[in-house]
Amino acid sequence: MKFSTAFLLLATTTTITGFTLPATTTHHRSHTTKLSVSQSSKTSNKDLAKDFDETSPEDVTPSSSGGAKVGQAEVVLVGCGAPNRGMGWYHAVQMLEGRCPSASLDYIIEPWFLGPGSTGPGGPEFAEWADSSTSKYGTKFITSVADLPTPEQPRVALISGRTADNPRLFKECIDAKCSTVILEKPGAPTVAELQLMKDQAEEAGVGVLMGYNKNVCKYVRKTREFAETIPGSHVTFVSNNAYENTPESLGECFERNAEGMLKNMAIHELALLVSFYDVSVENIESVEADKEFSSMQTLPGPSGKEFTDFDKIKFTIKTKTGKEVSVAADRCGGTDSYATVTDTDGEEVFRYWMPDEEDKIAVENLQAKYPTAMPYFFTQDPDYVTVKERVAKHTVTGEEAEGVATIGVAVETLRVAEYLTPLLM
């Protein structure tokens, strides 16, 4: 994969939380601050808090004039959604609060709430938040990628809209001179479309990395490390969400995520299988569904149209190279996800939760700060930060975005999802 070389490398370096990084010099009034902070996969919340204790908010927060500084990527968020509901909105909050120091959120593109949806549900709340963000951070809100000016710093597009719109938005971001694109799951509606996007990026020299945040999660790393110490062990990844177990709630979920469970909620786990367990369509030997656990329903969405999907599913994949791994996903299972390790007798010998005890403190603080936001934002909060910071730093310095899934992984993950769906349904 080719990457743009249009970034500035600074000679001075500093080492913080496991990385040796270029130092960014930012001037504020009468003082000069050297700033370079990154979250590694082994960094605790306490370590991060210590890093930021000595950092002024002015050093990581765009001033009212807005705009990425030297050493930062200029980030364009494409598809924001409603405050407290949209994943794009939470990405924006993390960057505006300065939690991704290498990323400056300069533009938010939201055609719905800045257009036809401005007077509908969520419209007034979005307008209030947009006005506040513009006043406080200098962030510009526009309705189209085509309205972007020429970038002044290396540009990252974070596409967090509807999956069906991704192929079009992706091409527009390439044309808007983005050096890197972050694609939210699953990237595109079909394998053919995602493969075309991969080809377009390679031809343009644009890097594409995926928002598969569980690839950098603490609970995944610790589970894999423990499993390696137990010969013949078996890993199960369990993904939960907190929808109400009612026809109305699940029907809305089925319609909003019409690509289906395996291309939506469980796609993160499939990405883990592709990344770490040699799973590919060609290497799958067998797939066994847990019929007692799994449940599929046909329900009407808000539009009145009916949708058929899993509200929960569990299955085990065996590969031709001798690996075996299980996945369980439950839309109404709660806010926490976890992974287990069982021994050769089928006895559970290890379980690690997301969030763990340390992270629960941060979750409680976020819940108090944003009481009406989607609960899953908070349990995965540090991992969202990690992905964005590593990609932004990669765009500016060329440093590898360690652990972040590539579009190549995404193509194979989507292939596996399309292969499994008819088998499991």
N, C-alpha and C positions, 0 to 999 in steps of 0.2 A: 504494500500500500504506500502511495506517495503522500507526503505531507508538504504543506506550504513552508517555505523558508523565510517568509516575510516577518521575522520577528527580531527584536533587538536583544543581544546577549551582553550582560554587564559583567565586568571583570571581577568585581568584588564578590565574595561568597560568604555565607554564614551557614552554620549547621544547627537546625532545630528539629526536634522530634524525629530524628533518624534520617533526615535528608540534608544534602549539601546543596544549597540553593543560591541563585543570584540574589543579591540584596537590592531592594528597591529603595531609593532615596526619595522621600516626600517632604515637602517644605510646608510648614504650618506656622504662620506668624513668625515668631522669633526662634523657633527650634527646628532641628532636623532630626528625623527619626529613621533608623534602619529597620526595615520590616520585612520579614520573610517567615511565614508560618505555614505548616502543612500538617494535616492529620494523617498519620500512617495507620495501617490496619491494626497495629499493636498499640496505638495511642489510647490511653484511658481518658475519660472525661476530666479526671483530676489533672492530668498532664496538660490537657487543652486549657483548662481554667487557669493553670499556672502560666502558660504561654501568654494568655490574653490579659492577665493581671497587670503586666508591665507594658501593655499596649494601649495607647490612647484611642478612644473611639474615632477620633478624627483621622487616625492613621489608616483605618480600614473602611471608613464610611465615606461615600462620595459626598463632596461638599454641595452646597445648594446650586453651584454652577454646573454640576454633573460632569460626566465624562471620565473614561478610563485614563489612568495615569500611566507613565512609562513603567513597565514591569507588570502591568495588569492586562488581562484580556477584556475587550469590549464585548459584553454579553448582550445578545438579543433574545428575549423570551418570546417564543412564537406560540400563542395559545395560553392564556392565563386562567380563565375560568372565574367562577365567583369566589369572593373572599370567604375563607373558612371551608370551602367545598372543593375547589379545583386544585389538583396537584401542581399546576403551574403557579398558582397563587402562592403555595407554600414554598416552592423553589424561589420565587421572587422575595418573599419575606426573609429567607435565610441569607440571600445575597445582599439585600438592602440593609440588613442588620450587621453586615460586615463579617459574617462568619466564614466566608470564602475569600480570603484576602487577595487572591490572584484574580478574582472576578469582579468586574464593575458592571452592574446591571444598568445599562444606559438606555435601552429601548424595550418596551413591552408592546407586542402586537396583539390586539384583541378585537377582531372585527365584529363579534356579536354584541358585547356589552358597550362598545363604542358606536354601535349601529342599531340594527333592528331590536336588539334586546335591551336597549338602554332604559326603556320605561317598563319593562316586564319584571318578573321575579328576579331579584338579585341585582337589577340594573342600578337603582339608586345607591345601594351599598357599594357597588363597584365604583361608581362615579365619586363617591365620598373618599374611598380609599385611594383612587387614582389622583385626585386633587391633593390629598395629603402627601402622597409619595412624591409627586412632582415638586411640591413646595419644600419638602424636607430633604430630598435626595437629588433633585434635578432630573429624575427619570422621565423620559419622553414616552407618551402613550400615542400609538398610531394604529391605523387599521389595516395596513398592508406592508408586506415585505418590500414591495416595489418602492415604497416611500422612504426607505433607508438611504441616508447619504453615504458617500464613500467612507470606509472605516479609517480612523486615525490611529488605532492600535489594532493588533491582531484580533479578529472578530470570531466569536463563538456564537453559534445559534443553538439554543435549547428548544427543541420542538416538543411541545407538550399539549398538542391539540387532539382532535379526534383521529383515530388510526386511519380512517378512510381518507382523510385530507393529507396525510403525511407525504405521499409521493409528490403531490403538487407543491406543497410547502417546501419540501426538501430541495427540489429543483430551483425554486425561487431563492432559497438561501445560498445555494451554490452561485447563482447569478449575482447575488448581493455581496460577493467577494468574502464569504466566510472562510476562514482558515480551517475551522473544525466545526462539526455538527454533533450535538448530543441528541440522540433519538430516544424517546421514551418507548417502552414496550408496546407492542411487539415489533414496532418499526414500520410495518406496512400490513395491509390486509392479507396479502398472499406472498408466497415464496417468490413467484415470478416478479412481482413488483419490487420486493426488497432486493432481489438480485440485480434488477435494473438500476436501482438507486446506488448499490455498491459499485456497479460499473461506471455510472455517471461520476461518482466521487473520485474514483481512481483516475479517470480521464482528466478531471479538473484539478487533480492534486490536492483534494480536500480530505482531511482525516475525519472518520466517522466512528464515534464511540457510543456505547449504549448505556442507558440508565438502569441497567440491571444491578441495583444496589446490593442485592444479597451476595453478589460475587465478592464484595469487600466487607461483609458482615462479620462481626466478632463471633457470633454463635456458629456460623458455618466454619470458620477457621478452626475454632477450638474443637468442634465435633470431628472434623477431618483429621486433626492432629491426634486426638484420642483414639479414633478408629484405627489409625496406623499402628498403634501399640497392641492391638488385640487381633491376633491371627484369625482369619475367617469371620471377622465381624461384619455386621450388616447395618447400614445407615438408613434412617428414614427421616425425610424432611417434611415437617408439618407446617402448613401455612393456614392461618386463620384470619377471618375478617369479621366485622361486627355489625353486619346487616341484621335487622329484625327478621325473625323467622315467620314472616307473614306473606301472603300472596302479593300484597301491595308493595312491600319493600323489595322482595325478590323480583317481582315483575319489573319494577323500575330499574333494578340492577341489571336484569337480563337485557332490557332494551338499551340502556346506556352503554353496556359492554357487549354489544351484539356479536362481536367476534367469537364469543364463547369462553368458557372457563379455561380451557387449555391454552388459548391465545391471549388470555388476559391475566386472571389472578394466578394461575399455576404456571405461567410462562417463566416466572422468576426461577422456580424450581427446575424447570426443564433446562434453563440456561446453566444452572449448576451441574446438571447431569452431563450436558454437552461439554462444559469447561473442565470438569474434574473426574468424570467417570467413563470417558470414552464412548458416550452414547451418541450414535448417529443413526440415521435411517438404515444405512447399509450394515451397521454393526449390531443392530437389535436382533437377538435370538428369539426372545419371547416376551410377551406382555400379559400379566395376570391381574385382572381387576378384583378388588375386594368388594364383592357384591353386597355383603352385609353392611358395610360402611357407606357405600356410594348411593347417591340419590339423584334422580333426574326428574325435572318437572316441566310442564308446559303452562306458561302463565301469560296473561295479558300485561303489556306495558302501559305506561300513561297514554300512549297514542291509541290504545285499543287493539293494536296488533299483537298476536301471540308469538311468544318466543320459547323455544325449547333449549334447556341448558341444565347443567349439573348445579345443584346447590351445594353438593359435596361429593368428593371422589377420592378414591385411594387405589393405587396400582403399584406393581413391582415390575421392573425391567431387568432382564438378564441380557448381557451382551455376549457376543461370540468370542470376545477376548477374556471371558471369565469373571466379569464384574457383575454385581447385583446391587440394586439400590431401589428404595421405595419413596413414593411421594404421596402425601395426603393433603387435601385442600378442602376447607369448610368455610363457606361464605358467612355462616352464622356461628362460628366457633369461638368468637371473642376477639380481643385485640392483640394477643400475644402469639408469636410463632416460636417454634422450637425444633430441635433435631435430637434424635435418639440413636444410641448404638446398642445393638444386641450381640450377644456372643453366639457361639455355634450351637448352644442349647436353646436359643431363642429368648434368653433372659436379658432384660434391659440392664445394662451396666453403666450407662452414661446418658444424661439428658442435660441440654443447655438451652436456656430460654433467651428469647429476644423480646423485651429487654431483660437483662440480668439485674441483680440487686443493685449494683452500682448505677446502672442506667435508669432504674426506676425513679430515682430522685430527680433526674433531668426531665423525665416524662411528666412527673407530677408538677414540676415548675412550668412546663409548657402548657399543660392542661389548665393551669390556673391563669396563665397569660392569654390563652386562646380557648376559652371554655366551650365555644360552639363549633370548633374545627373538627374535622374528621379524626377519630382517635388514632388511626394507623399512621398519620403523619408523625406522631410523636415517638412511637416505638421504633421507627426507622430513621428518625431525625439525624443522628450522627452519620449514618451511611449515605444519606442524600448529600450532606455536606462534603463527605470524603470524595464522592464521585465528581461533584462539580469542581472542587478545588484541584483535584489531580488533573482533570481535563483542562481547566483554565491554565494551570501551570505548564502543562505539556504544550499548550498552544503558544505560550510566550517563550518558553525556554527550550522546547524540544525534549525535555525530560520525559521518560516513559510514564504513562498513566498506569501505575502498577495495579494489577488486579481488575481493571475496568474492562468489560467485555467489548470486543470489536464487532463491527458489522458482519464480519465473517462468522463469528459465533452466533450472531443473531439470525443469520440466514439458516444455519443448520438447526438452531433451536426452533425456528418457525417450520422447517421441514418436519422435524420430529412431532410438533404439535399437530400439523395437518395429517401426519401418518397415524397418530394415536387416536384422533377424534372419532373416526368411523369404527375403529376397533373397540373403543370403550363405550360408545353409544349403542 
